[in-house]
Amino acid sequence: MAKEASAPSLTAAQVAHVARLARLELDPASIERFRPQLAAVLGNIAKLDSVDLAGAEPMAHPFESHNRLADDVPVEGLPIEAILMNAPAVEGRFLAVPKVLAEES
């Protein structure tokens, strides 16, 4: 049986610290508004932490799943002309793409 966990009480400084870690800027009124909400979230996490999981097998998904992959069968590719026909920019028989790496000085 799981033991009951209560919501922790948080100070305004603790809420401000969490906000700073999350890179949030909160005014004092917002900090007071979020204190009970953050305490409730932490209380729910404490409830989950108090559940007895002895004998429970870890799992990645709540149900069994399998990949449905078709066999990899080689097929004839498209002709170069068909590929280049829809390309936004072409250089000879190649696709032209913008540079992504700058040249070193």
C-alpha positions in Angstrom: 0.0 0.0 0.0 1.3 3.5 -0.9 1.8 6.0 1.9 0.1 9.3 1.5 2.4 12.3 0.7 1.5 15.9 1.4 2.2 18.9 -0.8 5.4 20.6 0.4 5.2 24.3 1.4 7.5 26.5 -0.7 9.0 29.9 0.1 8.9 32.7 -2.3 12.7 32.5 -2.6 12.4 28.8 -3.6 9.9 29.6 -6.3 12.0 32.5 -7.6 15.0 30.2 -7.7 13.1 27.6 -9.8 11.9 30.4 -12.1 15.5 31.7 -12.5 16.7 28.1 -13.3 13.9 28.0 -16.0 15.0 31.4 -17.2 11.7 32.9 -16.3 11.3 36.4 -15.0 8.5 36.6 -12.4 7.2 39.5 -10.5 6.3 39.1 -6.8 2.6 38.7 -7.5 3.3 35.9 -10.0 5.6 34.2 -7.5 2.8 34.2 -4.9 0.3 32.9 -7.5 2.6 30.0 -8.6 3.7 29.0 -5.0 0.6 26.7 -4.4 0.7 25.4 -8.0 4.4 24.4 -7.8 3.8 22.9 -4.4 0.9 20.8 -5.8 3.1 19.6 -8.7 5.8 18.6 -6.2 3.2 16.9 -4.0 2.0 14.8 -6.9 5.6 13.8 -7.7 6.0 12.8 -4.0 2.9 10.7 -4.3 4.4 8.9 -7.4 7.7 8.5 -5.5 5.8 6.8 -2.6 4.3 4.0 -4.7 5.7 0.6 -4.0 7.1 -0.7 -7.2 8.6 -4.0 -5.9 8.2 -6.6 -8.5 7.1 -4.2 -11.3 9.0 -4.7 -14.5 10.3 -1.6 -16.1 8.9 -0.8 -19.6 9.4 1.7 -22.3 5.7 1.6 -23.5 2.5 0.5 -21.9 1.9 -2.0 -24.6 4.0 -4.3 -26.8 4.9 -2.9 -30.1 6.8 -4.2 -33.1 8.2 -2.4 -36.1 6.5 -3.3 -39.3 9.3 -2.9 -41.8 9.1 -4.2 -45.4 12.0 -6.1 -46.8 14.7 -3.9 -48.3 14.5 -4.6 -52.0 16.7 -2.7 -54.4 14.9 -1.0 -57.3 16.0 1.1 -60.2 16.4 4.8 -59.2 15.1 7.8 -61.1 17.0 9.1 -64.1 19.2 12.1 -63.4 17.1 14.3 -65.7 13.9 13.6 -63.7 15.6 14.5 -60.5 17.2 17.7 -61.8 13.9 18.8 -63.5 12.4 19.8 -60.1 15.6 21.1 -58.5 15.6 24.8 -57.6 19.2 25.2 -58.7 21.4 23.0 -60.9 25.1 23.0 -61.7 25.8 20.7 -64.6 24.5 17.2 -63.6 24.4 18.1 -59.9 22.0 19.7 -57.4 23.3 23.2 -56.4 22.9 23.9 -52.7 24.0 26.9 -50.6 27.2 26.7 -48.6 26.8 25.7 -45.0 30.4 26.0 -43.9 32.4 29.2 -44.1 35.9 29.2 -45.5 38.6 29.7 -42.9 40.5 33.0 -43.0 
